Amino acid sequence: MQTPRHAIIAFHKAGKGKIAADMSIFDNCSLQNIRIFLNSEIYPYNDLYLDYENNKFVTLHEMFANFQESYYLHKTTQPICNLMEFKSHAPLTHIDCSRQKETLQTGSIVMRIEFERNNPPQPILQHIVLYYMKNISLTIF
């Protein structure tokens, strides 16, 4: 089994049963920080300090723009979407887990995703995309 190399995480406020909602437009859900644990390794290494209301999300956009280079292994001059499109339609979180210690690359992997929000009372629907993992079991607490 290979360990995950990339994780793409997106949020929707619309929820189930809302047929009229455009499911191709994601929500930022007042995301403040997000991290992935692969066993005891943490990705990204530093907190993100996001604040969408005050337009402090450039780090997240940069992580998303770097996905093309990291995944396809070639430099690109233009990210998939600009900063404002990213904020309004596609605030996707890409976490690059490809730089791993050798001990993490063998054996079983426990993956945990943690996120913090500025305004947590409103429930959200989580969409988690994991690339290149077989035999996964997902438990959402």
N, C-alpha and C positions, 0 to 999 in steps of 0.2 A: 504494500500500500504506500502511495506517495502522500506526502504532507501537502496541504493546500499552499499554492503559490500566490494566489490573489483572492481577495474577498471583496465583493461589491454589495453594499447595503443601501437600501432605499426605504423610505417611509411613506405611508399613505394615511391621511386622516379620514378619507371617505368611508372605508370599511365595507363589509359584506352587504349585499342586497341593494346597493346604490347603483343601479344600472345606468343612470344618466351621467354619473361621474366619469370623467376622462381618466382612465387608469394609466395613461402614458405620461401624465403629469404628476410628479412626485412632490412631496411636501418636506420642508426642512424640519418641521415639528419642534422648533426652538432647540435644536441640537446644540449642545455646549461642548461635549467631548465624547469620543468613541474610541474603544480599544478592543483588540482581540488578544486573547491568551491562547497560545499553543503550548500545552503543558504549562511550564512556568515562564516561557518567553512571551514578552509583551510587544505588540505592534499597534500603532507606531510607538516609538520609544518615548516621545514627549507628548504632553497634553496639548490639545489643539486650541483651547481658549476661543471657541466659536461664539459669535453673537450676531445672528442674522439681522436683528432689529437695528443694530449699529453698523451694518455692513462689514463685519469682521469674519469673513469666511474665505478669504483668499487662499489660506493654507489648504482648505478642503478642495478648492478648485484646482490648485496646483497638483495635489495628490491625484485627482481625477484626470487631469491633463497628462500626467506622467504615466498613466496606465498604458497609453498607446505605445510609448517607448519601451516600457518594461515588458509588456506582453508580446508585442510584435518584434522587439529587438531592433528597432530602427528609429532614428530621430525624426520628429515631425515638427513642422514649422507652425502649424495651426492646430489647436485643440479642437475636439469635436464640437464644443459650444463655447461661446464667449462668457464672460463673467456674469452679465445680466441674465442671459438665457439659463445659465447654470442656477442662479438664485431663484428664478421664477418657475422653471419647468423641470429641471433635472438636478436637484441637489443630492447627487449620488455620492456615496462614500466609497472610495477605492482604497483598500489597505494592501500594500505590497508586502507579502510575507515570504518573498523569494530568497531573501538573504537570511539563511538559517544556519544554526550550528549543526555540525555533522551528527551529533547525538540526537537531534530532533528529527533527522531524516530517516531514522530507523525505529522500528517499534510502533506501538500504538500511540495515537494522538488524542488528547482531550482538548476540544476547542470551546472556549467561552467568550461570548461577546458581551461587553458592558458598554452602556451609553448613559450620558447624563443630559438632562434637558433643563432649560431655564424655567419653563412653565409645565410641570409634569402632570397636572390633574386630568387633562384631556387624554383619553385612550388613543392609541395608534395601532395600526396594523403594520406588522413588520414583514418585509420581503428580504430574504437573505439568499444570495446566490453564492454558492461555493463551487469553485472550479477544480476539477480533477481529484475528486475524492470518491472512492468507492466504499460501499458498505458503511454508510453514515447513518447515524441515528440522531435526530434532533429533538431536544427537549427545551421548551420555552417555559421559563418560570414566571 
